Amino acid sequence: MDPPLKKRIVIDLSTIVIFWVCLEWYIYCPDRVCDEEINWLLRIALGFFAFRLLQLIGQLNPLFKDLAEFIQRLKQLKNKETDHTEEK
C-alpha cells in the first residue's frame, strides 16, 4: 500500500514527533520507571524508520525497483515449481 505523497509525509512526520517526544521523555525523566517499555518502543521506531528508508530508496531508485521485481519473479517461479512437483 502506497499512500499519496502528502498523506505519507503527514504519517511520517507525526510518527517522528511521537517517537521524538518518547525519546526526550526517556532522556530527561529522573526516575527510570518505564525504562524497559521506552527502550522497546524506541527499538520499534528505529526498525520502522529503517524499513521506511528502504522503501523510499526502492521507490526512487530504479535499480532497487528492478531488483525487487526480479526477486518477486524468482519467488513466483519457485512457487510454480513446488506446485508442479506436488501434483506429480
RALINVEN-V263282 format. One record per backbone hydrogen bond with DSSP energy under -1.0 kcal/mol. CO is the residue of the C=O (numbers start at 1). NH is the residue of the N-H. If there is no record, write none. Layout:
co=CO nh=NH
co=CO nh=NH
This chain:
co=4 nh=8
co=5 nh=9
co=6 nh=10
co=7 nh=11
co=8 nh=12
co=9 nh=13
co=10 nh=14
co=11 nh=15
co=12 nh=16
co=13 nh=17
co=14 nh=18
co=15 nh=19
co=16 nh=20
co=17 nh=21
co=18 nh=22
co=19 nh=23
co=20 nh=24
co=21 nh=25
co=22 nh=26
co=23 nh=27
co=24 nh=28
co=25 nh=29
co=31 nh=33
co=34 nh=38
co=35 nh=39
co=36 nh=40
co=37 nh=41
co=38 nh=42
co=39 nh=43
co=40 nh=44
co=41 nh=45
co=42 nh=46
co=43 nh=47
co=44 nh=48
co=45 nh=49
co=46 nh=50
co=47 nh=51
co=48 nh=52
co=49 nh=53
co=50 nh=54
co=51 nh=55
co=52 nh=56
co=53 nh=57
co=54 nh=58
co=55 nh=59
co=56 nh=60
co=57 nh=61
co=61 nh=65
co=62 nh=66
co=63 nh=67
co=64 nh=68
co=65 nh=69
co=66 nh=70
co=67 nh=71
co=68 nh=72
co=69 nh=73
co=70 nh=74
co=71 nh=75
co=72 nh=76
co=73 nh=77
co=74 nh=78
co=75 nh=79
co=76 nh=80
co=77 nh=81
co=78 nh=82
co=79 nh=83
co=80 nh=84
co=81 nh=85
co=82 nh=86
co=83 nh=87
